[in-house]
């Protein structure tokens, strides 16, 4: 078989990284769907957690079996299929998944008969996870009759709505950003001169904005819940610092250290609960802002734009989350600093106590030495007494045998000699023991 030139070149490149193909495919992993306007679209975002992919794949396979279409692979994170009555696009993200249903059909009355009606109800009711967001989007062609403000207001049930040009004026958009009685939000778009792929990109950006703005707000309830706990730790920490600086405070450092350990555990508990969600909130909010920029909005007379409405409503919540995240981070650092100061103070106090113990031990050693010297002196006297007594008995025995000696004189002379010899022997023995 003939070898192609690029196969020869590959022999000189060496070993490829095992993730090269995976990373190369990632840039093309979620292509836009070209939309042949008009389109009716229903979009659902399900929160399934980071370990819900297998359940979703199994659920998708049941739908594919029902409509007799090829099923997705077990390791896929993106799936597109034409079921006949509708087209499905499924995307798996880190902690959630989106299901988007398309139907190429003009609707005289928007939102009355959404495409979700063509999806089996039993399959919808058993979808894994919890619904985070659901949107009906009607994309009308430029040939449809233009909608008056009263008609548009009626489609949104009289609620205040936003409106703007998108895609640089290639389409018009209206939305009220509100969950209606069917638990879906509503977006109405009118094509002006978008191409099929441009329409697909624009619709996907709008749906991603609606999804990510909800996900970004998940951190806001946690921020409100954490604020009182953070305030409590903050005040308690300030109280401990005040007690540390107050010389008249009778509370011991050990008690303060116990209180500080409790506060450190509390702030770590708060951080462990919120850190992941606050990080996700920042990431989702950044995606929302990026998608809004990509829409290239233009103003419609008398209506607020989508971006300014989202920013006005989301910015305070996002700042609250960001402020709470910084507060708990700074508070954790403050607890660490105060704990370090308190531990240093405890160590200094222990050093003082150790010095006092050493002084006491030195005094005891001196007393023991003096006592030992006293005992040595007494020992010399006692041993000398016994030795002189033995000497006396010996001298008396010698006199009885006829030796011309005076026992009293010999005993008197022996007292200092024996004492001196015994004292000298004890001193030499002591020095030898000390050297050993």
RATAKA-V688751 format. One record per helix or strand. SS is the DSSP state (helix for helix, strand for strand). FROM is the first residue (numbers start at 1). LEN is the number of residues. If there is no record, write none. Layout:
# RATAKA-V688751
ss:from:len
SS:FROM:LEN
SS:FROM:LEN
This chain:
# RATAKA-V688751
ss:from:len
helix:5:6
helix:20:7
strand:39:9
helix:53:15
strand:78:5
strand:87:6
strand:96:8
helix:115:4
helix:121:5
strand:130:11
helix:149:7
strand:162:5
helix:167:3
strand:171:5
strand:185:7
helix:196:21
helix:218:28
helix:253:43
strand:298:2
helix:306:95
helix:407:29
